[in-house]
Amino acid sequence: MRSDTGRDGGRTFTERARREQILACAVEAIAELGYARASLAEIARRAGVSKGVVSYYFPGKDRLLEQVVADVYTRAGAAIAAATAGRTGAAFLRAYLEANLGFLADHPADIRAVTEIVMNLRGPDGAPRFAPTGEDPVLGHLEQMLRDGQQAGEFRDFDARSMAVLLRGAVDTASGRLVTDPGFDLAAYTRELMATAELATRRVR
């Protein structure tokens, strides 16, 4: 329940709006200038605040960039969850791929910024900050939904883990191409991936 002070989750509405503004300006700066040139000072300039204000919300550039990635992933996850809610089998797979690739099409700056951060941000030991570790819940969820489709008789018999890896790899490839290849046709790629996924998974009766 919100209090009379206008606070929610420990922050005022104004504070949350400022935080979201800084995240948006960070995305804009990184997408336009690249990882190395998108300094805290440049992000602050775009947000119309001092560098000290940025540091108030995010103690250091690394923390800010980590939050950019978390914010984009959260928004993408929410969009995909909404698109696939209540769907199973082939309907789920179509909605899943459309939502994933649709998010890329609708948020190119977000994707460019996240790609720059993931490729460049390092931890204290010099290792990539976002190197894969442990079980991937996104991959695991897709694998389970493919298994459920098989059990329901909608999908043919195939190795669900391998298929999940292939499909996730195709989505991730699209995000990389979107950033590095100006001639990449995401709409055509989406159509071909949808058709390929259907042919690869459907049960022939």
SVG drawing of the C-alpha trace seen along z (x, -y; Angstrom):
<svg xmlns="http://www.w3.org/2000/svg" viewBox="-4 -19 46 59">
<polyline fill="none" stroke="black" stroke-width="0.4" points="0.0,0.0 1.4,-3.4 1.8,-5.9 0.7,-9.6 4.3,-10.6 4.1,-9.1 6.6,-6.4 6.5,-3.0 9.2,-0.4 11.3,-2.8 11.5,-5.4 9.3,-8.4 7.6,-8.5 10.0,-11.3 13.0,-9.2 11.8,-6.3 11.2,-8.5 14.7,-10.0 16.2,-6.5 14.3,-5.4 15.4,-8.5 19.0,-7.9 18.7,-4.3 17.1,-5.4 19.9,-8.0 22.5,-5.3 20.9,-3.1 20.8,-6.1 24.5,-7.0 25.8,-3.5 23.8,-2.7 25.0,-5.8 28.6,-6.1 29.6,-2.6 30.7,-1.3 34.0,-3.1 32.7,-6.6 29.5,-6.5 30.9,-8.0 29.0,-8.9 29.5,-12.5 27.9,-12.0 25.0,-10.1 24.5,-12.8 24.5,-15.5 21.8,-13.7 19.7,-13.3 20.2,-17.0 21.6,-16.3 25.0,-16.4 27.3,-13.4 26.8,-13.4 23.0,-12.8 23.8,-9.8 26.1,-8.5 23.4,-9.0 21.2,-6.4 24.0,-4.2 27.3,-4.0 29.7,-3.7 29.4,-3.1 29.6,0.7 26.6,0.7 24.7,-1.5 25.5,0.8 24.5,3.9 21.1,2.2 20.7,1.4 21.1,5.1 18.7,6.1 16.1,3.6 16.1,4.6 16.0,8.3 13.1,7.6 11.1,5.7 11.8,8.4 10.8,11.1 7.5,9.4 6.7,8.9 7.4,12.5 5.5,13.8 2.4,11.7 2.5,13.0 2.8,16.6 0.5,16.7 -2.0,19.6 -0.4,21.0 1.1,24.5 2.7,26.6 2.8,25.1 0.9,22.0 3.4,21.3 6.4,21.8 5.0,19.4 4.1,16.7 7.5,17.2 9.5,16.7 7.4,13.8 7.6,12.0 11.4,12.5 12.1,11.2 9.4,8.6 11.1,7.2 14.3,6.9 12.5,5.1 10.8,2.7 13.8,1.9 16.9,1.7 18.7,-0.8 18.2,1.4 19.6,4.4 22.6,2.5 23.3,1.2 23.0,4.6 25.2,6.2 27.9,3.5 27.7,4.0 27.8,7.8 30.7,7.8 32.8,5.3 31.9,5.2 34.4,7.0 34.4,8.1 37.2,7.4 39.1,10.4 39.0,9.3 36.5,12.0 33.4,11.0 30.7,9.8 27.9,11.6 29.7,14.9 27.2,17.8 27.4,19.7 25.2,22.6 21.8,23.5 20.1,21.0 16.5,20.6 15.4,19.2 16.7,22.2 15.3,24.5 11.8,23.0 11.9,23.4 13.0,27.0 10.2,27.8 7.6,26.2 8.9,28.3 8.7,31.4 5.1,30.5 4.3,30.1 5.7,33.6 3.7,35.1 0.5,33.5 1.2,35.0 1.7,31.7 5.5,32.1 7.4,35.0 10.0,37.0 13.2,35.0 15.8,34.1 14.1,31.2 17.3,29.8 19.1,29.7 16.1,28.1 15.9,25.5 19.6,24.7 19.1,24.3 16.1,22.0 17.6,19.8 20.8,19.7 18.8,18.5 17.2,15.7 20.5,14.6 22.1,14.6 19.4,12.2 20.2,9.8 23.9,9.8 23.1,9.4 20.8,6.5 23.7,4.7 26.5,5.5 24.9,5.9 23.1,2.8 21.6,4.9 20.1,7.5 16.4,8.0 14.8,8.9 11.3,9.3 12.5,11.9 14.6,13.6 11.6,13.9 9.4,15.4 12.1,18.0 12.8,18.9 9.1,19.4 8.8,21.6 11.9,23.6 10.8,24.1 7.4,25.4 9.0,27.8 11.5,29.0 9.1,29.6 5.7,30.6 4.4,34.1 3.6,35.6 0.3,37.5"/>
</svg>
